[in-house]
Amino acid sequence: MEKAKKMLKIASDIKSKKRFFSPFIYASDTVEKIMTDVILALLPSILVSIFLCGIKSFLLILISVISTVLTEKIITAVFFKKEKDSIKDLSAVVTGIIFSLTLPSFVPYYFAIFGGACAVIFGKILYGGLGKNLYNPAVVGKFFVLIFFEKVFLKFKLSNTNFQILNLKIFRNILDSPFTKFLDSLILSQSNSIGTFSGLALILGGIYLTMKKRISLFTPLSFFLLMSILSFFVPEISKIPIGEILLVGIFMATDMPTTPVFSIGKIYFGIMMALVTSIFLSQKIENEVLFYAIIILNSFTPLINRVWRPVAFGRNVKIEIIKQFLQLIVLTFLIIVAT
């Protein structure tokens, strides 16, 4: 009887999280909570896009989300009958929002329908679902739109918005300099997509995600820093809208399943993203180079994790560091060749 009472007490402690047993980890976080935080972080950019583009922007976002959610609901219900409620984790909603924010403001609505469906099918479900995907689903959706509707996409991209409000002169009214011009462009600037008009809105979202510990700053900061340095050697970098760099760096390069696990690997990922982008630009490839860069780096994420994994206890540290250095050289060479 005493033994039964003791077992019930242990079970009660485990349920109330008073007692922890290795190797299990108890946490209050869920996928739904993480995705809710991402949606909240994207809200400032969504509001700016609706303010500038009106109902068109709202409908693009809404249609993209409906497309991603319905696609996942239908496919999981038909092919994965035990996963009928997978849309409750809100990952499809996040994919739809991020994908829509990469679209030009005046594209036809079928872009949102087609790209959203492809993002879920070929970026997520094809690999077995959330957490198993190799590529960022939103980027996959963007590439399907680029491949199937390239001429239409570029036509609408080049005829994008020309709002007078984008030419802000808040800081330049105080002092006209390149730095104050940059600060004004962070608040509002001309951009190729509806989610990248305001770098400030994206930065606020990034700060929120960092405070909630949803993303690590290692990848975006290393990416932004090297992009800034390389801009002195590759002037074409300055042609990329600052909002686009921030959207990719904060919300795409930090995607949990498709980017490295370890901190040093995250830094390497950001550095190589900047390097790959600069290689494209130096070869006069200018359209959507950031998305090409992230697709290439996603392909190498498993290898990056393998090269930068911590040295196992009991191994000879010097030998392991030499092996790691040689593997790093080979990995970097492969990424450049792939580029």
C-alpha positions as CSV (number, residue, x, y, z in Angstrom):
1,M,0.0,0.0,0.0
2,E,2.8,2.4,0.9
3,K,4.6,1.6,-2.4
4,A,1.4,2.4,-4.3
5,K,1.1,5.8,-2.5
6,K,4.7,6.6,-3.3
7,M,4.2,5.8,-7.0
8,L,1.1,8.0,-7.1
9,K,3.1,10.9,-5.4
10,I,5.8,10.6,-8.1
11,A,3.2,10.6,-10.9
12,S,1.6,13.7,-9.3
13,D,5.0,15.5,-9.1
14,I,5.8,14.7,-12.7
15,K,2.3,16.0,-13.8
16,S,2.8,19.2,-11.9
17,K,6.4,19.5,-13.2
18,K,7.9,19.4,-9.7
19,R,10.1,16.5,-10.5
20,F,12.2,15.9,-13.6
21,F,13.8,12.7,-14.8
22,S,16.6,12.6,-17.5
23,P,16.5,12.4,-20.5
24,F,13.0,14.0,-20.6
25,I,12.6,17.7,-21.0
26,Y,9.5,19.4,-19.6
27,A,8.6,22.8,-21.2
28,S,5.5,24.9,-21.5
29,D,6.3,25.8,-25.1
30,T,4.3,24.3,-28.0
31,V,4.5,24.7,-31.7
32,E,1.2,26.7,-31.6
33,K,2.7,29.2,-29.1
34,I,5.9,29.6,-31.2
35,M,3.9,30.2,-34.4
36,T,1.6,32.6,-32.6
37,D,4.6,34.7,-31.6
38,V,5.9,34.7,-35.2
39,I,2.5,35.9,-36.4
40,L,2.6,38.7,-33.7
41,A,6.1,39.6,-34.8
42,L,4.9,39.9,-38.4
43,L,1.9,42.0,-37.5
44,P,3.7,45.4,-37.8
45,S,4.9,44.6,-41.4
46,I,1.4,43.4,-42.3
47,L,-0.2,46.6,-41.0
48,V,2.3,48.8,-42.9
49,S,1.6,46.8,-46.1
50,I,-2.2,47.2,-45.7
51,F,-1.7,51.0,-44.9
52,L,0.3,51.5,-48.2
53,C,-1.4,49.0,-50.5
54,G,-4.9,48.8,-49.0
55,I,-7.3,46.0,-49.7
56,K,-5.0,44.5,-52.4
57,S,-2.3,43.7,-49.8
58,F,-4.9,42.3,-47.3
59,L,-6.4,40.0,-49.9
60,L,-3.0,38.7,-51.0
61,I,-2.1,37.8,-47.4
62,L,-5.6,36.3,-46.7
63,I,-5.7,34.3,-50.0
64,S,-2.2,32.9,-49.3
65,V,-3.1,31.8,-45.8
66,I,-6.4,30.2,-47.0
67,S,-4.4,28.4,-49.8
68,T,-1.7,27.0,-47.3
69,V,-4.3,26.0,-44.7
70,L,-6.7,24.3,-47.1
71,T,-3.9,22.5,-48.9
72,E,-2.5,21.1,-45.7
73,K,-6.0,20.2,-44.4
74,I,-7.0,18.4,-47.6
75,I,-3.7,16.5,-48.1
76,T,-3.4,15.4,-44.5
77,A,-7.0,14.4,-44.4
78,V,-6.7,12.2,-47.5
79,F,-3.2,10.8,-47.2
80,F,-2.4,11.1,-43.4
81,K,-5.7,10.3,-41.8
82,K,-4.2,10.4,-38.3
83,E,-3.0,14.0,-38.8
84,K,-6.3,15.6,-39.6
85,D,-5.7,18.4,-37.0
86,S,-2.2,19.4,-38.1
87,I,-3.4,22.9,-39.1
88,K,-4.0,23.7,-35.4
89,D,-0.3,24.3,-34.9
90,L,-0.6,27.4,-37.1
91,S,2.5,26.5,-39.1
92,A,0.5,26.7,-42.3
93,V,-0.7,30.1,-41.4
94,V,2.8,31.4,-40.8
95,T,4.0,29.9,-44.1
96,G,1.1,31.6,-45.9
97,I,1.9,35.0,-44.3
98,I,5.6,34.9,-44.9
99,F,5.1,33.8,-48.5
100,S,2.6,36.5,-49.2
101,L,5.0,39.2,-47.8
102,T,7.5,38.3,-50.5
103,L,5.1,39.1,-53.4
104,P,4.9,42.4,-55.3
105,S,1.8,44.4,-54.5
106,F,0.0,44.2,-57.8
107,V,0.5,40.5,-58.7
108,P,-2.7,38.5,-59.7
109,Y,-4.3,36.6,-56.9
110,Y,-3.6,33.2,-58.5
111,F,0.0,33.8,-57.5
112,A,-1.0,33.6,-53.9
113,I,-3.2,30.5,-54.4
114,F,-0.6,28.6,-56.5
115,G,2.5,29.6,-54.5
116,G,0.8,28.9,-51.1
117,A,-0.3,25.4,-52.2
118,C,3.2,24.6,-53.6
119,A,4.8,25.9,-50.4
120,V,2.9,23.3,-48.3
121,I,3.1,20.4,-50.7
122,F,6.7,20.7,-51.9
123,G,8.2,22.6,-49.0
124,K,6.6,20.7,-46.1
125,I,4.4,17.6,-46.7
126,L,6.8,16.1,-49.3
127,Y,9.4,15.7,-46.5
128,G,7.0,14.2,-43.9
129,G,5.6,17.4,-42.3
130,L,6.7,20.1,-39.9
131,G,10.2,19.7,-38.5
132,K,11.3,17.3,-41.3
133,N,11.5,19.8,-44.1
134,L,14.8,20.5,-45.7
135,Y,13.8,23.9,-47.3
136,N,11.9,26.9,-45.9
137,P,8.3,26.3,-47.3
138,A,7.7,30.0,-47.9
139,V,10.9,30.2,-50.1
140,V,9.8,27.1,-52.0
141,G,6.4,28.7,-52.7
142,K,8.2,31.8,-54.0
143,F,10.4,29.7,-56.3
144,F,7.4,27.9,-57.8
145,V,5.9,31.2,-58.7
146,L,9.2,32.4,-60.2
147,I,9.6,29.3,-62.3
148,F,6.0,29.1,-63.6
149,F,5.2,32.8,-63.9
150,E,8.6,34.4,-64.4
151,K,7.7,37.0,-67.0
152,V,4.5,38.0,-65.2
153,F,6.2,38.2,-61.9
154,L,9.0,40.4,-63.2
155,K,6.5,42.6,-65.0
156,F,4.7,43.4,-61.7
157,K,7.9,43.6,-59.7
158,L,9.3,46.3,-62.0
159,S,6.0,48.2,-62.0
160,N,5.7,48.3,-58.2
161,T,4.4,51.0,-56.0
162,N,5.4,54.6,-56.3
163,F,3.9,56.2,-53.2
164,Q,5.0,59.7,-52.3
165,I,4.9,58.8,-48.6
166,L,7.9,56.4,-49.1
167,N,10.1,59.4,-49.6
168,L,10.2,60.4,-45.9
169,K,12.5,63.1,-44.7
170,I,12.3,62.9,-40.9
171,F,16.0,62.6,-39.9
172,R,17.1,64.4,-43.1
173,N,15.2,67.5,-42.0
174,I,17.6,67.6,-39.0
175,L,20.8,66.7,-40.9
176,D,21.1,65.7,-44.5
177,S,23.7,62.9,-44.6
178,P,24.0,59.3,-45.8
179,F,23.4,58.0,-42.3
180,T,20.2,60.1,-41.8
181,K,19.1,59.0,-45.3
182,F,19.6,55.4,-44.2
183,L,17.5,56.0,-41.0
184,D,14.7,57.4,-43.0
185,S,14.8,54.4,-45.4
186,L,14.5,52.1,-42.4
187,I,11.1,53.7,-41.5
188,L,9.7,53.5,-45.0
189,S,11.3,52.9,-48.4
190,Q,10.6,51.6,-51.9
191,S,10.5,47.9,-52.1
192,N,9.8,44.9,-54.4
193,S,7.3,43.2,-52.1
194,I,4.5,44.1,-49.7
195,G,6.2,42.9,-46.6
196,T,9.4,44.9,-46.9
197,F,8.3,48.5,-47.1
198,S,9.3,49.2,-43.5
199,G,12.6,47.9,-42.1
200,L,11.7,49.3,-38.7
201,A,8.5,47.1,-38.6
202,L,10.6,44.0,-39.3
203,I,13.3,45.0,-36.7
204,L,10.5,45.4,-34.1
205,G,9.3,41.9,-35.0
206,G,12.8,40.6,-34.7
207,I,13.3,42.2,-31.2
208,Y,10.0,40.6,-30.1
209,L,11.1,37.1,-31.3
210,T,14.5,37.6,-29.6
211,M,12.9,38.6,-26.3
212,K,10.5,35.6,-26.5
213,K,13.6,33.4,-27.3
214,R,12.1,32.2,-30.5
215,I,15.1,33.0,-32.7
216,S,18.8,33.3,-32.2
217,L,20.6,36.5,-33.3
218,F,23.7,34.6,-34.5
219,T,22.5,34.1,-38.0
220,P,20.9,37.5,-38.8
221,L,23.7,39.5,-37.2
222,S,26.5,37.7,-39.0
223,F,24.5,38.0,-42.2
224,F,23.8,41.7,-41.8
225,L,27.4,42.5,-40.7
226,L,29.1,40.7,-43.6
227,M,26.5,42.1,-46.1
228,S,27.5,45.6,-44.9
229,I,31.2,44.8,-45.3
230,L,30.8,43.2,-48.7
231,S,28.8,46.2,-50.0
232,F,32.1,48.2,-50.2
233,F,33.4,45.5,-52.6
234,V,30.2,44.6,-54.4
235,P,28.2,47.9,-54.9
236,E,25.2,45.9,-56.3
237,I,24.4,44.9,-52.7
238,S,23.1,48.5,-52.1
239,K,20.4,47.9,-54.8
240,I,18.7,45.2,-52.6
241,P,15.9,46.9,-50.5
242,I,16.8,47.0,-46.9
243,G,13.4,45.5,-46.0
244,E,14.1,42.5,-48.1
245,I,17.4,41.8,-46.4
246,L,15.7,42.2,-43.0
247,L,12.8,39.9,-43.9
248,V,15.1,37.1,-45.1
249,G,17.6,37.5,-42.3
250,I,15.1,37.7,-39.4
251,F,12.2,35.5,-40.5
252,M,13.6,33.0,-43.0
253,A,17.3,32.5,-42.1
254,T,16.2,31.7,-38.5
255,D,13.6,29.0,-39.4
256,M,14.2,26.2,-36.9
257,P,14.0,23.0,-39.1
258,T,16.0,24.4,-42.1
259,T,18.9,26.2,-40.4
260,P,21.8,25.0,-38.2
261,V,21.3,23.9,-34.6
262,F,24.6,25.0,-33.0
263,S,25.6,28.6,-32.5
264,I,28.8,28.5,-34.5
265,G,26.9,26.8,-37.3
266,K,24.3,29.6,-37.2
267,I,27.1,32.2,-37.6
268,Y,28.6,30.2,-40.5
269,F,25.2,30.0,-42.1
270,G,24.8,33.8,-42.0
271,I,28.3,34.4,-43.3
272,M,27.8,32.0,-46.2
273,M,24.4,33.5,-47.1
274,A,26.1,36.9,-47.4
275,L,29.0,35.4,-49.4
276,V,26.7,33.5,-51.8
277,T,24.5,36.6,-52.3
278,S,27.6,38.7,-53.2
279,I,28.8,36.0,-55.7
280,F,25.4,36.2,-57.5
281,L,25.5,40.0,-57.6
282,S,29.0,40.1,-58.8
283,Q,28.0,37.9,-61.7
284,K,25.2,40.3,-62.6
285,I,22.4,38.1,-61.3
286,E,20.1,40.5,-59.5
287,N,16.6,39.1,-59.3
288,E,15.7,37.4,-56.0
289,V,19.3,36.6,-55.1
290,L,18.5,36.4,-51.4
291,F,16.1,33.6,-52.0
292,Y,18.6,31.7,-54.2
293,A,21.1,32.1,-51.4
294,I,18.8,30.7,-48.7
295,I,17.8,27.7,-50.8
296,I,21.4,26.8,-51.4
297,L,22.3,27.2,-47.7
298,N,19.2,25.1,-46.7
299,S,20.5,22.3,-48.9
300,F,23.8,22.3,-46.8
301,T,22.2,22.6,-43.4
302,P,22.6,18.9,-42.5
303,L,26.3,19.1,-43.4
304,I,26.8,22.3,-41.5
305,N,25.3,20.6,-38.4
306,R,27.7,17.7,-38.9
307,V,30.8,19.9,-39.3
308,W,30.1,22.2,-36.5
309,R,28.8,19.7,-33.9
310,P,30.6,19.9,-30.5
311,V,33.6,17.7,-29.9
312,A,32.4,14.5,-28.1
313,F,33.6,14.0,-24.5
314,G,36.7,11.8,-24.5
315,R,37.9,12.6,-28.0
316,N,41.3,14.2,-28.7
317,V,40.4,17.9,-29.0
318,K,43.4,18.8,-31.2
319,I,42.7,16.0,-33.7
320,E,39.0,16.9,-33.8
321,I,39.7,20.5,-34.5
322,I,42.0,19.7,-37.4
323,K,39.4,17.3,-38.8
324,Q,36.7,20.0,-38.3
325,F,38.9,22.6,-40.1
326,L,39.5,20.3,-43.1
327,Q,35.7,19.5,-43.3
328,L,35.0,23.2,-43.2
329,I,37.2,23.9,-46.2
330,V,35.5,21.1,-48.1
331,L,32.0,22.3,-47.1
332,T,32.8,25.9,-48.1
333,F,34.2,24.7,-51.4
334,L,31.0,22.7,-52.1
335,I,28.7,25.6,-51.3
336,I,30.7,27.9,-53.7
337,V,30.6,25.3,-56.4
338,A,26.8,24.8,-55.9
339,T,26.4,28.6,-56.1
